[in-house]
Amino acid sequence: MLRSLSFVVVAALAAAGCRAGADMNAATPEAVAVTVSAAAAVEEPLTRFIRVSGTLTPQEDAEVAAEIAGRIVATPVERGSLVRVNDALVQIAATEVEAQAREAQSNVAQIEARLGLEGGAAFDAERVPEVANAKANYQLSVSEFARAQRLYDDKLLAQSEFEQRRAQLEATQRQYEVARNGAAQQYQSLLGARARVTVAQKALADTVVRAPFAGAVGERFVSVGDYVTRGTKVASVVRIDPLRVELTVPEQYVAAVAVGRAVTFEVDAYPGETFTGHVRYVSPSVTAATRALTLEAIVPNPSGRLKPGFFATAQIEEAQKRAGILVPAAAVRTVAGTARVFVINADRVEERIVMTATTTGNRVEIVSGLKKGEQVAAGGVDQLVDGVRVVVR
C-alpha cells in the first residue's frame, strides 16, 4: 500500500514538471522579440527572358568545286586551315590552258593588225587598208566619170568610152562596199576572238580553286595526283565569324520575340562564360509538328573559340516589359527547395510560401503568395518562425 502511494506522488510531480516546461516553451514567442528590418513589396515593369536551347551553325558553309578538268598538282591547305577570301585551296595543272590562252591572244592580235587597230584604237572601217584602197579607187572613178560626163556633153567623147567610164565607176563603188562589208565581218570575228581570250583566261584562272570567303577549311576531298572534272568537289569552307545560333521558341512566346532582340547563351565547352548575339531572323510560321517557332541570331566570333555544332542554352530578352512584384533577395528564405517570406502584421510575422521567378540585381520577383505593398522582413530572417513577435528596426 505504501509503495503504491509513492508511485502516485512521483507521477504527479513528473506531470507537473512537464506542464511547467510546456508552458515555458509556449511563452517563448511572447517573451522574446526579434529585431528585423522591413521592406515593402513593390510592383515594377521587368525585363523578362525566354529560356530556350539551340545549336551553333556556320554563317556560310560552301563545298567548293573545280571549274575545269585536270590533274591536281598542289594542295596548300589542310583540314582546319584558316583561309582568307580568294586564298588558294588546290592547284590544277595549267600547261594546256596556258597554251590555249596564248593561241587565243595570238588570233586577236592577228585580226587587230589586219583591221589596223593598233594601240587599242576604236574600230573604223575607213581605216582598214583594203577599205581605204577601195575607197581611193572609187573616188578616182568618180572624178574620171565627172570629166567624161563634161566631154560627152560637149560632144568630145564617144558614147562607147563614156559607157566604159560609167561601168568602171559602178565597179569601183561595188568594190568599196564589198571592202566595207568585209571589214565589218572581220571586226565581228575580232569580237569572237576576244571572247575566246576571255574564256581562255578564265580557264587559266580556274586552275587555282580559291576560297569564296574567309573562314576555315572543314574538309579537303582531293590529293596531289587526283584527276578532277568540272564540278568535282575539292574542299569545304565554313565561315566561323560570325556564327549563327538557331533556336526553337515555344508557341506561347511568339509575340515576345522580335528581330534585333538580344540573345545571351552559354555552351558546355566554357562553363560560366556568357556569349551575346542578336536576333536576325524570325520564322514566319510555327512548325506544325512541334508547335514551335524557329529563330536565328548572329553571334560575333572573332577569336574562333565558338565552334559550329556547339549546343547552346540561351535566354532571349522579351520585346515588352511586364509588371512584377519585387522584394529584397534577403527577404526570401529557401528550405528544401521551398521559398518563403515573413509578412509583418503589426508586431508579429506571418510565414508565407511563395513562388519566385526573375532575379534582378539584389531583388527577387514573387510570382504568387504576396501582394503589392505588403511589408516583409528583410533582415534577420534566419531567426524567424511563424507568429513570432518582432521589432522593426
Backbone hydrogen bonds in HBPLUS format (Angstrom, degrees):
<---DONOR---> <-ACCEPTOR-->    atom                        ^
c    i                          cat <-CA-CA->   ^        H-A-AA   ^      H-
h    n   atom  resd res      DA  || num        DHA   H-A  angle D-A-AA Bond
n    s   type  num  typ     dist DA aas  dist angle  dist       angle   num
A0005-LEU N   A0001-MET O   3.20 MM   4  6.46 157.6  2.25 147.5 152.9     1
A0006-SER N   A0002-LEU O   3.18 MM   4  6.44 152.5  2.26 145.9 152.6     2
A0007-PHE N   A0003-ARG O   3.22 MM   4  6.47 155.3  2.28 145.1 151.2     3
A0008-VAL N   A0004-SER O   3.22 MM   4  6.51 153.5  2.30 148.4 154.6     4
A0009-VAL N   A0005-LEU O   3.17 MM   4  6.44 157.1  2.22 147.9 153.4     5
A0010-VAL N   A0006-SER O   3.04 MM   4  6.31 165.9  2.06 155.0 158.0     6
A0011-ALA N   A0007-PHE O   3.07 MM   4  6.22 163.5  2.09 147.7 152.3     7
A0012-ALA N   A0008-VAL O   3.03 MM   4  6.20 152.9  2.10 144.8 152.0     8
A0013-LEU N   A0009-VAL O   3.03 MM   4  6.33 156.9  2.09 150.2 156.2     9
A0014-ALA N   A0010-VAL O   3.00 MM   4  6.26 158.5  2.05 152.4 158.3    10
A0015-ALA N   A0011-ALA O   3.02 MM   4  6.20 157.7  2.07 146.6 152.4    11
A0016-ALA N   A0012-ALA O   3.03 MM   4  6.24 152.8  2.11 144.1 151.5    12
A0017-GLY N   A0013-LEU O   2.99 MM   4  6.30 151.4  2.08 145.6 153.1    13
A0018-CYS N   A0014-ALA O   3.03 MM   4  6.33 156.7  2.09 150.2 155.8    14
A0019-ARG N   A0015-ALA O   3.08 MM   4  6.33 161.2  2.11 148.1 152.8    15
A0020-ALA N   A0016-ALA O   3.05 MM   4  6.26 149.0  2.14 142.4 151.0    16
A0021-GLY N   A0017-GLY O   2.99 MM   4  6.30 157.1  2.04 150.0 155.3    17
A0022-ALA N   A0018-CYS O   2.94 MM   4  6.17 163.1  1.97 153.5 158.1    18
A0023-ASP N   A0019-ARG O   2.92 MM   4  6.06 155.8  1.98 142.9 149.8    19
A0024-MET N   A0020-ALA O   2.98 MM   4  6.23 146.2  2.10 141.6 150.8    20
A0025-ASN N   A0021-GLY O   2.98 MM   4  6.29 161.0  2.01 154.7 158.3    21
A0026-ALA N   A0022-ALA O   2.95 MM   4  6.10 161.8  1.99 149.8 155.3    22
A0027-ALA N   A0023-ASP O   3.08 MM   4  6.14 132.5  2.32 132.0 144.0    23
A0027-ALA N   A0024-MET O   3.15 MM   3  5.11 127.8  2.43  91.0 105.1    24
A0028-THR N   A0025-ASN O   3.08 MM   3  5.24 154.4  2.15 103.3 111.3    25
A0030-GLU N   A0027-ALA O   3.12 MM   3  5.28 123.4  2.45 100.5 115.3    26
A0031-ALA N   A0027-ALA O   2.94 MM   4  6.16 145.5  2.06 150.2 161.1    27
A0031-ALA N   A0028-THR O   2.95 MM   3  5.06 119.0  2.33  99.3 115.2    28
A0032-VAL N   A0028-THR O   2.93 MM   4  6.01 156.1  1.99 167.6 172.4    29
A0034-VAL N   A0389-ARG O   2.97 MM 355  6.45 157.5  2.02 148.8 145.2    30
A0391-VAL N   A0034-VAL O   2.82 MM 357  5.97 153.1  1.89 138.4 140.7    31
A0036-VAL N   A0391-VAL O   2.91 MM 355  6.14 157.3  1.97 148.6 154.8    32
A0393-ARG N   A0036-VAL O   2.60 MM 357  5.71 169.2  1.61 164.0 167.4    33
A0378-ALA N   A0037-SER O   2.68 MM 341  5.32 170.5  1.68 143.3 146.8    34
A0039-ALA N   A0376-VAL O   2.94 MM 337  5.49 147.7  2.04 151.9 161.9    35
A0376-VAL N   A0039-ALA O   2.84 MM 337  5.49 167.7  1.85 158.6 161.4    36
A0041-ALA N   A0374-GLU O   2.89 MM 333  5.53 152.4  1.97 151.1 159.7    37
A0373-GLY N   A0041-ALA O   2.69 MM 332  5.03 174.2  1.69 147.9 149.7    38
A0042-VAL N   A0326-LEU O   3.09 MM 284  5.34 153.3  2.16 152.4 151.7    39
A0326-LEU N   A0042-VAL O   2.71 MM 284  5.34 162.9  1.74 158.8 164.6    40
A0044-GLU N   A0324-GLY O   3.00 MM 280  5.60 154.7  2.07 155.2 157.7    41
A0324-GLY N   A0044-GLU O   2.82 MM 280  5.60 143.0  1.96 142.2 150.6    42
A0046-LEU N   A0322-ARG O   2.87 MM 276  5.54 167.7  1.89 130.3 133.2    43
A0322-ARG N   A0046-LEU O   3.36 MM 276  5.54 145.0  2.49 146.9 146.0    44
A0318-GLU N   A0048-ARG O   2.84 MM 270  5.64 172.0  1.84 156.0 156.2    45
A0050-ILE N   A0316-ILE O   2.78 MM 266  5.01 153.2  1.85 137.5 144.8    46
A0316-ILE N   A0050-ILE O   2.79 MM 266  5.01 150.3  1.88 135.4 143.8    47
A0052-VAL N   A0314-ALA O   2.84 MM 262  5.31 155.2  1.90 140.3 148.7    48
A0314-ALA N   A0052-VAL O   2.80 MM 262  5.31 151.4  1.88 147.8 155.6    49
A0054-GLY N   A0312-ALA O   2.92 MM 258  5.23 149.9  2.01 149.8 154.2    50
A0312-ALA N   A0054-GLY O   2.86 MM 258  5.23 175.0  1.86 141.2 143.0    51
A0055-THR N   A0246-GLU O   3.13 MM 191  5.54 143.8  2.27 143.5 149.7    52
A0246-GLU N   A0055-THR O   3.01 MM 191  5.54 160.0  2.05 158.3 153.0    53
A0056-LEU N   A0310-PHE O   2.94 MM 254  5.34 163.1  1.97 156.0 161.4    54
A0309-GLY N   A0056-LEU O   2.65 MM 253  5.15 164.3  1.68 136.5 142.0    55
A0057-THR N   A0244-ARG O   2.69 MM 187  5.16 166.6  1.71 155.2 159.2    56
A0244-ARG N   A0057-THR O   2.84 MM 187  5.16 173.6  1.85 167.6 165.4    57
A0059-GLN N   A0239-ARG O   3.16 MM 180  5.41 142.9  2.30 150.8 151.7    58
A0239-ARG N   A0060-GLU O   2.80 MM 179  4.96 163.8  1.83 140.9 144.5    59
A0062-ALA N   A0237-VAL O   2.87 MM 175  5.35 163.4  1.90 164.6 162.6    60
A0237-VAL N   A0062-ALA O   2.79 MM 175  5.35 160.0  1.83 158.8 165.1    61
A0064-VAL N   A0235-ALA O   2.69 MM 171  5.44 138.1  1.87 159.4 173.7    62
A0234-VAL N   A0064-VAL O   2.85 MM 170  6.01 165.5  1.87 157.2 160.8    63
A0235-ALA N   A0064-VAL O   3.45 MM 171  5.44 162.6  2.48 143.6 145.9    64
A0066-ALA N   A0232-THR O   2.85 MM 166  5.48 153.4  1.92 147.6 151.9    65
A0231-GLY N   A0066-ALA O   2.84 MM 165  5.36 173.8  1.85 149.1 151.3    66
A0070-GLY N   A0228-VAL O   2.95 MM 158  5.57 154.9  2.02 151.6 154.3    67
A0228-VAL N   A0070-GLY O   2.85 MM 158  5.57 168.5  1.86 167.9 164.5    68
A0093-ALA N   A0071-ARG O   2.90 MM  22  5.64 159.7  1.94 157.0 162.3    69
A0072-ILE N   A0226-ASP O   2.82 MM 154  5.47 168.9  1.83 166.3 169.3    70
A0225-GLY N   A0072-ILE O   2.89 MM 153  5.24 165.6  1.91 135.2 139.8    71
A0073-VAL N   A0091-GLN O   2.80 MM  18  5.63 168.4  1.81 154.5 158.6    72
A0091-GLN N   A0074-ALA O   2.81 MM  17  4.89 154.7  1.87 147.1 145.1    73
A0081-SER N   A0078-GLU O   3.07 MM   3  5.51 164.2  2.09 134.4 134.5    74
A0080-GLY N   A0217-VAL O   2.67 MM 137  4.95 161.1  1.70 145.1 150.6    75
A0217-VAL N   A0081-SER O   2.81 MM 136  5.27 153.9  1.88 147.0 155.9    76
A0083-VAL N   A0215-GLY O   2.88 MM 132  5.53 165.6  1.90 147.4 152.1    77
A0215-GLY N   A0083-VAL O   2.96 MM 132  5.53 156.9  2.01 145.6 151.4    78
A0087-ASP N   A0084-ARG O   3.09 MM   3  5.52 158.1  2.14 135.4 133.4    79
A0086-ASN N   A0211-ALA O   2.83 MM 125  4.80 167.3  1.84 145.4 145.8    80
A0211-ALA N   A0087-ASP O   2.77 MM 124  5.35 149.8  1.86 148.0 158.1    81
A0089-LEU N   A0209-VAL O   2.67 MM 120  5.55 166.5  1.69 168.4 166.2    82
A0209-VAL N   A0090-VAL O   3.00 MM 119  5.41 153.2  2.08 150.2 157.8    83
A0092-ILE N   A0207-THR O   2.56 MM 115  4.64 164.6  1.58 155.6 158.9    84
A0098-GLU N   A0094-ALA O   2.94 MM   4  5.95 148.6  2.04 152.0 160.6    85
A0099-ALA N   A0095-THR O   3.20 MM   4  6.46 155.6  2.26 145.9 151.6    86
A0100-GLN N   A0096-GLU O   3.05 MM   4  6.38 156.6  2.11 148.1 154.8    87
A0101-ALA N   A0097-VAL O   2.95 MM   4  6.09 149.9  2.04 141.2 148.9    88
A0102-ARG N   A0098-GLU O   3.00 MM   4  6.30 156.8  2.05 148.2 154.0    89
A0103-GLU N   A0099-ALA O   2.95 MM   4  6.19 157.3  2.00 150.0 156.4    90
A0104-ALA N   A0100-GLN O   3.03 MM   4  6.19 160.9  2.07 146.0 150.7    91
A0105-GLN N   A0101-ALA O   3.02 MM   4  6.23 158.1  2.06 147.8 153.8    92
A0106-SER N   A0102-ARG O   2.95 MM   4  6.13 149.9  2.04 144.8 153.0    93
A0107-ASN N   A0103-GLU O   3.06 MM   4  6.36 154.7  2.13 150.8 156.5    94
A0108-VAL N   A0104-ALA O   3.15 MM   4  6.41 157.0  2.20 146.5 152.3    95
A0109-ALA N   A0105-GLN O   3.01 MM   4  6.28 161.1  2.05 148.5 153.2    96
A0110-GLN N   A0106-SER O   2.99 MM   4  6.21 153.1  2.07 147.0 154.2    97
A0111-ILE N   A0107-ASN O   3.12 MM   4  6.37 166.0  2.15 152.6 154.9    98
A0112-GLU N   A0108-VAL O   2.94 MM   4  6.12 162.5  1.97 154.3 159.8    99
A0113-ALA N   A0109-ALA O   3.00 MM   4  6.17 153.6  2.07 143.5 150.0   100
A0114-ARG N   A0110-GLN O   3.09 MM   4  6.36 153.3  2.16 144.4 151.9   101
A0115-LEU N   A0111-ILE O   2.97 MM   4  6.23 143.8  2.10 146.8 156.7   102
A0116-GLY N   A0112-GLU O   2.92 MM   4  5.96 108.0  2.45 135.4 152.7   103
A0117-LEU N   A0112-GLU O   2.80 MM   5  4.91 163.3  1.82 149.4 148.8   104
A0116-GLY N   A0113-ALA O   3.16 MM   3  4.94 152.0  2.25  95.0 103.4   105
A0127-ARG N   A0124-ASP O   2.90 MM   3  5.59 156.7  1.96 121.0 128.3   106
A0128-VAL N   A0125-ALA O   3.19 MM   3  5.46 162.3  2.23 109.0 114.4   107
A0131-VAL N   A0128-VAL O   3.01 MM   3  5.27 114.9  2.44 106.1 122.0   108
A0132-ALA N   A0128-VAL O   2.81 MM   4  6.03 160.3  1.85 161.9 168.7   109
A0133-ASN N   A0129-PRO O   2.93 MM   4  6.21 159.4  1.97 155.3 159.6   110
A0134-ALA N   A0130-GLU O   3.05 MM   4  6.22 162.7  2.08 145.0 150.1   111
A0135-LYS N   A0131-VAL O   2.84 MM   4  5.99 151.6  1.92 148.1 156.5   112
A0136-ALA N   A0132-ALA O   3.00 MM   4  6.21 151.8  2.08 143.2 150.4   113
A0137-ASN N   A0133-ASN O   3.02 MM   4  6.31 161.8  2.05 153.1 157.2   114
A0138-TYR N   A0134-ALA O   2.96 MM   4  6.12 153.0  2.03 141.8 149.7   115
A0139-GLN N   A0135-LYS O   2.89 MM   4  6.12 161.5  1.92 150.6 155.1   116
A0140-LEU N   A0136-ALA O   2.95 MM   4  6.16 154.0  2.02 146.7 153.9   117
A0141-SER N   A0137-ASN O   2.92 MM   4  6.15 156.1  1.98 145.6 152.0   118
A0142-VAL N   A0138-TYR O   2.91 MM   4  6.19 147.7  2.01 146.2 155.7   119
A0143-SER N   A0139-GLN O   3.08 MM   4  6.39 154.3  2.15 144.9 150.5   120
A0144-GLU N   A0140-LEU O   2.93 MM   4  6.22 162.7  1.96 152.9 157.7   121
A0145-PHE N   A0141-SER O   2.86 MM   4  5.93 155.1  1.92 145.3 152.2   122
A0146-ALA N   A0142-VAL O   3.03 MM   4  6.21 150.2  2.12 141.9 149.8   123
A0147-ARG N   A0143-SER O   3.06 MM   4  6.38 155.9  2.11 148.0 154.0   124
A0148-ALA N   A0144-GLU O   2.90 MM   4  6.11 157.2  1.95 145.6 152.6   125
A0149-GLN N   A0145-PHE O   2.82 MM   4  5.99 145.5  1.94 142.3 151.8   126
A0150-ARG N   A0146-ALA O   3.18 MM   4  6.51 153.0  2.26 144.5 149.8   127
A0151-LEU N   A0147-ARG O   3.07 MM   4  6.39 164.4  2.10 152.2 156.2   128
A0152-TYR N   A0148-ALA O   2.82 MM   4  5.95 155.1  1.88 147.2 154.7   129
A0153-ASP N   A0149-GLN O   2.93 MM   4  6.11 152.3  2.01 143.5 150.9   130
A0154-ASP N   A0150-ARG O   3.03 MM   4  6.29 141.1  2.18 141.4 151.8   131
A0156-LEU N   A0151-LEU O   2.73 MM   5  4.96 159.9  1.76 162.5 155.6   132
A0155-LYS N   A0152-TYR O   3.12 MM   3  4.99 159.1  2.16 104.5 107.7   133
A0162-PHE N   A0158-ALA O   3.06 MM   4  6.30 153.2  2.14 146.9 155.0   134
A0163-GLU N   A0159-GLN O   3.01 MM   4  6.27 157.2  2.06 151.1 156.6   135
A0164-GLN N   A0160-SER O   3.04 MM   4  6.27 145.1  2.16 140.1 149.9   136
A0165-ARG N   A0161-GLU O   3.05 MM   4  6.38 152.6  2.13 146.4 152.3   137
A0166-ARG N   A0162-PHE O   3.06 MM   4  6.41 149.7  2.16 144.2 152.8   138
A0167-ALA N   A0163-GLU O   2.96 MM   4  6.21 159.2  2.01 148.5 153.2   139
A0168-GLN N   A0164-GLN O   2.92 MM   4  6.16 154.1  1.99 145.7 153.4   140
A0169-LEU N   A0165-ARG O   3.03 MM   4  6.24 152.3  2.10 143.2 149.9   141
A0170-GLU N   A0166-ARG O   3.06 MM   4  6.39 160.4  2.10 150.8 155.3   142
A0171-ALA N   A0167-ALA O   2.94 MM   4  6.15 154.9  2.00 147.8 154.9   143
A0172-THR N   A0168-GLN O   3.05 MM   4  6.27 163.7  2.08 150.9 154.3   144
A0173-GLN N   A0169-LEU O   3.01 MM   4  6.18 147.1  2.13 144.2 153.8   145
A0174-ARG N   A0170-GLU O   2.99 MM   4  6.27 158.6  2.04 146.8 151.7   146
A0175-GLN N   A0171-ALA O   2.95 MM   4  6.22 154.9  2.02 147.1 154.6   147
A0176-TYR N   A0172-THR O   2.98 MM   4  6.12 149.1  2.08 138.5 146.3   148
A0177-GLU N   A0173-GLN O   2.99 MM   4  6.34 157.8  2.04 149.5 155.1   149
A0178-VAL N   A0174-ARG O   2.85 MM   4  6.07 159.6  1.89 151.0 156.9   150
A0179-ALA N   A0175-GLN O   2.92 MM   4  6.08 153.1  1.99 142.5 149.8   151
A0180-ARG N   A0176-TYR O   3.01 MM   4  6.31 155.3  2.07 146.8 153.1   152
A0181-ASN N   A0177-GLU O   2.92 MM   4  6.22 163.4  1.95 151.2 155.7   153
A0182-GLY N   A0178-VAL O   2.86 MM   4  6.05 156.8  1.91 147.2 154.2   154
A0183-ALA N   A0179-ALA O   2.93 MM   4  6.16 150.9  2.01 144.8 152.5   155
A0184-ALA N   A0180-ARG O   2.93 MM   4  6.25 155.0  1.99 149.9 156.6   156
A0185-GLN N   A0181-ASN O   2.94 MM   4  6.24 154.4  2.00 149.1 156.1   157
A0186-GLN N   A0182-GLY O   2.93 MM   4  6.18 155.4  2.00 145.7 152.6   158
A0187-TYR N   A0183-ALA O   2.93 MM   4  6.19 145.2  2.05 142.9 152.5   159
A0188-GLN N   A0184-ALA O   3.06 MM   4  6.42 151.5  2.15 144.9 151.8   160
A0189-SER N   A0185-GLN O   2.96 MM   4  6.30 149.8  2.05 144.9 153.8   161
A0190-LEU N   A0186-GLN O   2.87 MM   4  6.18 142.0  2.01 139.3 150.2   162
A0191-LEU N   A0187-TYR O   2.96 MM   4  6.37 151.5  2.04 147.4 154.2   163
A0192-GLY N   A0188-GLN O   3.04 MM   4  6.37 154.7  2.11 145.1 151.6   164
A0193-ALA N   A0189-SER O   2.87 MM   4  6.14 153.6  1.94 146.1 153.9   165
A0194-ARG N   A0190-LEU O   2.82 MM   4  6.10 154.7  1.88 151.7 158.7   166
A0195-ALA N   A0191-LEU O   2.97 MM   4  6.22 149.6  2.06 142.2 150.5   167
A0196-ARG N   A0192-GLY O   2.97 MM   4  6.31 150.3  2.06 144.8 152.8   168
A0197-VAL N   A0193-ALA O   2.97 MM   4  6.31 141.1  2.13 140.9 151.8   169
A0198-THR N   A0194-ARG O   2.98 MM   4  6.36 153.7  2.05 147.1 153.5   170
A0199-VAL N   A0195-ALA O   2.95 MM   4  6.31 157.2  2.00 149.6 155.6   171
A0200-ALA N   A0196-ARG O   2.89 MM   4  6.04 159.1  1.93 143.2 149.3   172
A0201-GLN N   A0197-VAL O   2.79 MM   4  6.01 157.6  1.84 152.3 158.5   173
A0202-LYS N   A0198-THR O   2.91 MM   4  6.13 154.1  1.98 145.6 152.9   174
A0203-ALA N   A0199-VAL O   2.91 MM   4  6.19 157.7  1.96 148.4 154.7   175
A0204-LEU N   A0200-ALA O   2.94 MM   4  6.19 150.0  2.03 142.8 151.3   176
A0205-ALA N   A0201-GLN O   2.87 MM   4  6.17 155.2  1.93 146.9 153.5   177
A0206-ASP N   A0202-LYS O   2.79 MM   4  6.01 143.6  1.92 146.3 157.4   178
A0207-THR N   A0204-LEU O   3.23 MM   3  5.49 159.8  2.27 103.9 110.0   179
A0208-VAL N   A0205-ALA O   3.25 MM   3  6.07 169.3  2.26 118.8 122.0   180
A0216-ALA N   A0238-VAL O   2.87 MM  22  5.46 157.1  1.92 155.4 160.6   181
A0238-VAL N   A0216-ALA O   2.90 MM  22  5.46 166.5  1.92 160.4 162.6   182
A0218-GLY N   A0236-SER O   2.80 MM  18  5.26 147.4  1.90 131.2 140.5   183
A0236-SER N   A0219-GLU O   2.83 MM  17  5.24 153.2  1.91 150.8 155.5   184
A0221-PHE N   A0234-VAL O   2.82 MM  13  4.94 156.0  1.88 123.8 131.0   185
A0226-ASP N   A0223-SER O   3.11 MM   3  5.79 166.2  2.13 138.5 141.4   186
A0232-THR N   A0229-THR O   3.03 MM   3  5.60 163.0  2.06 141.3 139.9   187
A0243-LEU N   A0299-VAL O   2.89 MM  56  5.17 161.6  1.92 156.5 155.1   188
A0299-VAL N   A0243-LEU O   2.84 MM  56  5.17 170.0  1.85 153.0 153.7   189
A0245-VAL N   A0297-ALA O   2.93 MM  52  5.31 154.5  2.00 147.3 154.3   190
A0297-ALA N   A0245-VAL O   3.06 MM  52  5.31 159.3  2.11 140.0 146.4   191
A0247-LEU N   A0295-LEU O   2.92 MM  48  5.43 166.5  1.94 155.7 160.1   192
A0295-LEU N   A0247-LEU O   3.01 MM  48  5.43 163.9  2.03 150.4 155.1   193
A0249-VAL N   A0293-LEU O   2.73 MM  44  5.01 168.9  1.75 155.6 157.6   194
A0293-LEU N   A0249-VAL O   2.72 MM  44  5.01 169.2  1.73 153.5 155.7   195
A0253-TYR N   A0250-PRO O   3.06 MM   3  5.81 160.8  2.10 122.3 128.1   196
A0251-GLU N   A0291-ARG O   3.15 MM  40  5.65 130.1  2.42 162.3 150.6   197
A0254-VAL N   A0251-GLU O   3.15 MM   3  5.43 167.0  2.16 119.7 119.8   198
A0256-ALA N   A0253-TYR O   2.93 MM   3  5.19 148.7  2.03 108.3 118.4   199
A0319-ALA N   A0256-ALA O   2.74 MM  63  5.17 149.0  1.83 135.0 145.4   200
A0261-ARG N   A0258-ALA O   3.26 MM   3  5.94 162.7  2.29 137.8 138.4   201
A0260-GLY N   A0279-VAL O   2.79 MM  19  4.93 159.0  1.83 130.1 137.5   202
A0279-VAL N   A0261-ARG O   2.91 MM  18  5.40 163.9  1.94 155.1 159.6   203
A0317-GLU N   A0262-ALA O   3.26 MM  55  5.85 166.2  2.28 159.2 163.2   204
A0263-VAL N   A0277-GLY O   2.86 MM  14  5.07 159.2  1.90 142.2 138.6   205
A0277-GLY N   A0263-VAL O   2.75 MM  14  5.07 155.8  1.81 152.2 159.9   206
A0264-THR N   A0315-GLN O   3.09 MM  51  5.56 166.4  2.11 162.3 161.7   207
A0315-GLN N   A0264-THR O   2.79 MM  51  5.56 152.1  1.87 163.6 172.7   208
A0265-PHE N   A0275-PHE O   2.89 MM  10  5.42 154.1  1.96 149.2 156.8   209
A0275-PHE N   A0265-PHE O   2.93 MM  10  5.42 165.9  1.95 159.3 164.0   210
A0266-GLU N   A0313-THR O   2.96 MM  47  5.40 151.2  2.04 138.7 145.9   211
A0313-THR N   A0266-GLU O   2.99 MM  47  5.40 165.1  2.02 155.8 160.3   212
A0270-TYR N   A0267-VAL O   3.26 MM   3  5.85 148.6  2.36 113.3 120.1   213
A0273-GLU N   A0270-TYR O   3.18 MM   3  5.69 162.0  2.21 136.3 137.4   214
A0278-HIS N   A0298-ILE O   3.16 MM  20  5.59 148.7  2.27 140.9 147.2   215
A0298-ILE N   A0278-HIS O   2.94 MM  20  5.59 154.5  2.01 153.2 148.7   216
A0280-ARG N   A0296-GLU O   2.76 MM  16  5.81 164.8  1.79 149.8 155.1   217
A0281-TYR N   A0296-GLU O   3.15 MM  15  5.08 161.4  2.18 145.8 146.1   218
A0296-GLU N   A0281-TYR O   2.86 MM  15  5.08 160.0  1.90 147.4 149.9   219
A0283-SER N   A0294-THR O   2.88 MM  11  5.41 157.3  1.93 164.3 171.9   220
A0287-THR N   A0292-ALA O   2.86 MM   5  5.51 159.7  1.90 166.4 159.4   221
A0291-ARG N   A0287-THR O   2.73 MM   4  5.27 134.5  1.94 149.5 160.3   222
A0304-GLY N   A0301-ASN O   3.14 MM   3  5.32 145.3  2.26 104.5 114.7   223
A0310-PHE N   A0307-LYS O   3.20 MM   3  5.97 161.2  2.24 144.5 144.4   224
A0366-ILE N   A0325-ILE O   2.74 MM  41  5.38 158.7  1.79 150.6 158.0   225
A0327-VAL N   A0364-VAL O   3.05 MM  37  5.59 154.3  2.12 148.5 155.5   226
A0364-VAL N   A0327-VAL O   2.85 MM  37  5.59 163.3  1.88 166.9 171.5   227
A0331-ALA N   A0328-PRO O   2.95 MM   3  5.44 156.1  2.01 112.7 120.4   228
A0329-ALA N   A0362-ASN O   2.85 MM  33  5.49 165.4  1.87 142.4 138.0   229
A0332-VAL N   A0329-ALA O   3.23 MM   3  5.65 164.1  2.26 111.7 116.4   230
A0333-ARG N   A0340-ARG O   2.95 MM   7  5.43 171.6  1.96 163.0 164.3   231
A0340-ARG N   A0333-ARG O   2.88 MM   7  5.43 141.6  2.03 140.8 153.0   232
A0335-VAL N   A0338-THR O   2.92 MM   3  5.27 157.2  1.97 148.3 145.8   233
A0338-THR N   A0335-VAL O   2.93 MM   3  5.27 163.0  1.96 114.7 120.2   234
A0354-VAL N   A0339-ALA O   2.98 MM  15  5.66 159.0  2.03 132.4 139.3   235
A0341-VAL N   A0352-ARG O   2.90 MM  11  5.36 148.8  1.99 147.9 157.6   236
A0352-ARG N   A0341-VAL O   2.80 MM  11  5.36 166.0  1.82 167.0 167.5   237
A0377-ALA N   A0342-PHE O   2.90 MM  35  5.65 155.8  1.96 159.8 167.7   238
A0343-VAL N   A0350-GLU O   2.83 MM   7  5.02 154.4  1.90 151.9 144.5   239
A0350-GLU N   A0343-VAL O   2.70 MM   7  5.02 152.2  1.78 142.0 151.9   240
A0344-ILE N   A0375-GLN O   2.84 MM  31  5.53 159.7  1.88 138.1 145.1   241
A0345-ASN N   A0348-ARG O   2.77 MM   3  5.42 163.2  1.80 161.1 166.5   242
A0348-ARG N   A0345-ASN O   3.02 MM   3  5.42 166.2  2.03 130.4 134.4   243
A0390-VAL N   A0347-ASP O   2.76 MM  43  5.40 159.2  1.81 136.6 142.9   244
A0349-VAL N   A0388-VAL O   3.19 MM  39  5.95 142.0  2.34 151.1 161.9   245
A0387-GLY N   A0349-VAL O   2.83 MM  38  5.24 153.4  1.90 149.4 156.9   246
A0355-MET N   A0368-SER O   3.15 MM  13  5.31 154.9  2.21 138.6 141.6   247
A0367-VAL N   A0355-MET O   2.65 MM  12  5.36 154.8  1.71 159.1 166.6   248
A0357-ALA N   A0365-GLU O   2.99 MM   8  5.35 142.1  2.14 142.7 145.6   249
A0365-GLU N   A0358-THR O   2.83 MM   7  5.26 158.1  1.88 163.8 169.6   250
A0360-THR N   A0363-ARG O   2.87 MM   3  5.26 150.7  1.95 146.2 154.6   251
A0363-ARG N   A0360-THR O   3.02 MM   3  5.26 153.0  2.09 121.5 129.8   252
A0374-GLU N   A0371-LYS O   3.34 MM   3  5.94 167.6  2.36 130.4 133.3   253
A0383-GLN N   A0380-GLY O   3.22 MM   3  5.78 158.0  2.27 113.7 119.8   254
A0384-LEU N   A0381-VAL O   3.07 MM   3  5.36 167.3  2.09 116.1 120.0   255
A0388-VAL N   A0385-VAL O   3.25 MM   3  5.80 168.6  2.27 137.1 136.3   256
